[in-house]
Amino acid sequence: MEDKSPKVSIIILNWNGWKDTLECLESIYQIKYNNYDVVVVDNASQDDSLNKIKNYAQGLVNVESGFLEYSSLNKPMAIFEFSQKEYLNSPRVFTDEYDVISSREKIIILKNNENYGYAQGNNLAMDFALEQLDPDYILVLNNDTVVHENFLTEMVNAAQKHEKVGAVTPKVYYYDYQGRNDVISHAGETFNLYIGRGKRFCKNQVDNGQCDHPRNVDTIEGCSILLKREVLEKVGLFDPIYFAYWEDTDLSFRIRRHGYKLLYAPQAKIWHKIGVSWDSYFSYFVIYHYMVRNRLIFMRRFASTLQKVTFTVCFLFYLLVNIVLMVFKEDSKTSKEGLKAINDGLHDFKSVK
């Protein structure tokens, strides 16, 4: 019997993180929603990720997780693997064989030639899905997440109920918060353009039902974002100028500027391994892209003149505090890298139009 549920393309970007990706995949293949495609896009990993993911699909890897039990019932899966040249240049990459295989028994793997970053890596997969899979929705999902079996059903239901909702975010828990898995990381966010910072609802709070009501929010975290096809076609995808960090905030603002709403759906639940792709808060990559360069690019695009003035004052103070923290760190190498990142971020921002 044909499933009449809206079709969802689930995009998972992998870069040297196959262990997290396998746990994420196992949780997805155990959801109760039935009409979806899984697209794993690999950003030229160097840790044998592709072979590990294919071995998992063939049933040769047993995934260990504290959140779910591994199931072999849907394995081996049909693997549809495409190089970047193949999936970018072929008008039709699937045969009729693909369509008759159930969602739980197939996986699509896209192999990128290089590390395009979070924004463009996901964009390439989203373009592929829109052209080849004809989805009603696209779900961008971090590989370092584990999902509840009902999460996609709840997100799609929430989006279907509201015509002007352009994107939906779930309730995001920390995967491990001092040994707990019921502490909220993200339940939607308000954003203050006068200081260039967001404020998350219920952040770091044990979930006692205080964030169980749906609400419209200003921004959606990119670790899990369900996007309507029509919205992507009107608004566009992530802006690759960000590479990583702030691309989700930028897209959130563009969606709202087009008259759509962003909805927090509390009954949809996932767990997120916060920050597994960088070593520490003071890593060069995070400071350069997140704290300096990308924040400035975003504020230049979306803030009014008055907001830019107040933000500049706050931002200079923010930078000063972080510089002091870096200087007094015992790790002189990390401190030097942090200071260099701030300088490079400011310099690079000036060259971005």
JOCORWO-V259175 format. One record per residue. N is the residue number from 1. RES is the residue in three letters. OMEGA is omega in whole degrees, 0 to 359 (999 if undefined). NEAR is the number of other C-alpha atoms within 12 Angstrom. Layout:
n: (N/N)
res: (RES/RES)
omega: (OMEGA/OMEGA)
near: (NEAR/NEAR)
This chain:
n: (1/2/3/4/5/6/7/8/9/10/11/12/13/14/15/16/17/18/19/20/21/22/23/24/25/26/27/28/29/30/31/32/33/34/35/36/37/38/39/40/41/42/43/44/45/46/47/48/49/50/51/52/53/54/55/56/57/58/59/60/61/62/63/64/65/66/67/68/69/70/71/72/73/74/75/76/77/78/79/80/81/82/83/84/85/86/87/88/89/90/91/92/93/94/95/96/97/98/99/100/101/102/103/104/105/106/107/108/109/110/111/112/113/114/115/116/117/118/119/120/121/122/123/124/125/126/127/128/129/130/131/132/133/134/135/136/137/138/139/140/141/142/143/144/145/146/147/148/149/150/151/152/153/154/155/156/157/158/159/160/161/162/163/164/165/166/167/168/169/170/171/172/173/174/175/176/177/178/179/180/181/182/183/184/185/186/187/188/189/190/191/192/193/194/195/196/197/198/199/200/201/202/203/204/205/206/207/208/209/210/211/212/213/214/215/216/217/218/219/220/221/222/223/224/225/226/227/228/229/230/231/232/233/234/235/236/237/238/239/240/241/242/243/244/245/246/247/248/249/250/251/252/253/254/255/256/257/258/259/260/261/262/263/264/265/266/267/268/269/270/271/272/273/274/275/276/277/278/279/280/281/282/283/284/285/286/287/288/289/290/291/292/293/294/295/296/297/298/299/300/301/302/303/304/305/306/307/308/309/310/311/312/313/314/315/316/317/318/319/320/321/322/323/324/325/326/327/328/329/330/331/332/333/334/335/336/337/338/339/340/341/342/343/344/345/346/347/348/349/350/351/352/353)
res: (MET/GLU/ASP/LYS/SER/PRO/LYS/VAL/SER/ILE/ILE/ILE/LEU/ASN/TRP/ASN/GLY/TRP/LYS/ASP/THR/LEU/GLU/CYS/LEU/GLU/SER/ILE/TYR/GLN/ILE/LYS/TYR/ASN/ASN/TYR/ASP/VAL/VAL/VAL/VAL/ASP/ASN/ALA/SER/GLN/ASP/ASP/SER/LEU/ASN/LYS/ILE/LYS/ASN/TYR/ALA/GLN/GLY/LEU/VAL/ASN/VAL/GLU/SER/GLY/PHE/LEU/GLU/TYR/SER/SER/LEU/ASN/LYS/PRO/MET/ALA/ILE/PHE/GLU/PHE/SER/GLN/LYS/GLU/TYR/LEU/ASN/SER/PRO/ARG/VAL/PHE/THR/ASP/GLU/TYR/ASP/VAL/ILE/SER/SER/ARG/GLU/LYS/ILE/ILE/ILE/LEU/LYS/ASN/ASN/GLU/ASN/TYR/GLY/TYR/ALA/GLN/GLY/ASN/ASN/LEU/ALA/MET/ASP/PHE/ALA/LEU/GLU/GLN/LEU/ASP/PRO/ASP/TYR/ILE/LEU/VAL/LEU/ASN/ASN/ASP/THR/VAL/VAL/HIS/GLU/ASN/PHE/LEU/THR/GLU/MET/VAL/ASN/ALA/ALA/GLN/LYS/HIS/GLU/LYS/VAL/GLY/ALA/VAL/THR/PRO/LYS/VAL/TYR/TYR/TYR/ASP/TYR/GLN/GLY/ARG/ASN/ASP/VAL/ILE/SER/HIS/ALA/GLY/GLU/THR/PHE/ASN/LEU/TYR/ILE/GLY/ARG/GLY/LYS/ARG/PHE/CYS/LYS/ASN/GLN/VAL/ASP/ASN/GLY/GLN/CYS/ASP/HIS/PRO/ARG/ASN/VAL/ASP/THR/ILE/GLU/GLY/CYS/SER/ILE/LEU/LEU/LYS/ARG/GLU/VAL/LEU/GLU/LYS/VAL/GLY/LEU/PHE/ASP/PRO/ILE/TYR/PHE/ALA/TYR/TRP/GLU/ASP/THR/ASP/LEU/SER/PHE/ARG/ILE/ARG/ARG/HIS/GLY/TYR/LYS/LEU/LEU/TYR/ALA/PRO/GLN/ALA/LYS/ILE/TRP/HIS/LYS/ILE/GLY/VAL/SER/TRP/ASP/SER/TYR/PHE/SER/TYR/PHE/VAL/ILE/TYR/HIS/TYR/MET/VAL/ARG/ASN/ARG/LEU/ILE/PHE/MET/ARG/ARG/PHE/ALA/SER/THR/LEU/GLN/LYS/VAL/THR/PHE/THR/VAL/CYS/PHE/LEU/PHE/TYR/LEU/LEU/VAL/ASN/ILE/VAL/LEU/MET/VAL/PHE/LYS/GLU/ASP/SER/LYS/THR/SER/LYS/GLU/GLY/LEU/LYS/ALA/ILE/ASN/ASP/GLY/LEU/HIS/ASP/PHE/LYS/SER/VAL/LYS)
omega: (184/179/182/178/176/182/183/171/181/183/178/180/179/172/180/183/189/180/177/182/181/178/177/180/181/178/179/183/175/178/183/176/190/188/182/171/176/179/175/179/184/182/176/179/179/185/180/182/184/179/179/180/178/176/176/181/179/179/183/180/178/183/177/183/175/184/184/176/179/178/178/187/183/184/4/178/170/182/177/189/183/172/180/179/181/186/177/189/182/179/179/186/183/172/179/180/184/188/184/178/182/182/185/188/179/179/176/178/177/184/178/183/182/177/182/183/184/186/184/176/176/180/181/179/178/176/178/182/181/183/189/190/177/181/170/180/170/175/173/187/176/180/181/178/170/188/173/184/181/190/184/175/181/181/179/179/179/180/182/183/187/184/185/174/181/181/182/176/179/168/184/175/168/176/178/178/182/178/180/175/179/179/186/173/185/176/186/188/166/182/181/181/179/178/177/182/176/176/183/174/172/182/178/178/171/184/174/179/183/178/183/180/177/178/169/184/180/183/179/179/186/181/175/183/178/187/175/181/183/179/179/180/179/188/185/183/174/175/183/178/183/183/176/182/180/177/179/177/177/180/178/180/179/178/181/179/177/174/178/178/174/188/172/181/189/181/174/189/173/177/188/175/189/169/182/183/175/192/182/180/184/177/182/185/183/181/183/186/189/188/188/191/188/176/180/178/180/183/177/183/195/184/173/181/179/179/178/180/181/178/182/179/180/184/178/177/179/178/181/179/181/177/178/179/181/183/184/174/179/181/185/179/179/179/180/178/179/179/177/180/178/179/180/179/178/180/183/178/182/183/181/180/999)
near: (8/12/13/12/20/26/31/36/42/43/48/49/51/46/37/28/33/34/29/33/41/39/38/45/48/41/38/46/40/29/27/20/30/29/35/39/44/47/45/48/52/44/36/25/26/19/17/19/28/35/24/29/45/30/23/36/37/22/24/19/23/23/28/19/22/16/24/22/16/26/25/21/16/24/26/21/27/27/32/29/28/28/26/25/17/20/30/23/15/15/14/19/25/23/13/9/13/22/21/17/23/24/32/32/33/33/40/41/37/41/34/33/23/21/24/29/32/39/35/28/41/45/32/39/45/44/30/39/40/32/23/25/32/24/30/31/38/45/45/45/45/42/45/36/41/42/43/33/27/26/35/47/32/31/43/41/27/33/38/24/15/22/19/23/34/45/50/53/47/52/47/49/37/34/32/25/20/11/10/19/25/27/30/35/36/42/46/41/31/27/24/23/32/23/26/36/28/23/23/26/31/27/24/24/23/21/25/12/17/17/32/21/20/27/28/30/35/36/41/46/40/40/44/43/46/47/50/41/31/24/32/31/21/19/25/26/35/37/31/24/29/34/27/34/37/37/36/39/43/38/38/45/33/31/35/27/18/21/18/31/31/45/45/42/42/36/31/38/42/44/40/38/28/28/23/23/25/21/14/16/24/32/27/29/31/30/36/33/36/33/37/38/35/37/39/38/33/36/33/26/22/27/26/18/15/16/22/26/19/21/28/24/17/20/27/22/15/20/26/16/14/24/26/16/21/28/21/17/18/11/15/15/17/25/26/24/26/35/32/25/31/36/23/23/31/27/16/22/27/16/13/17/11)
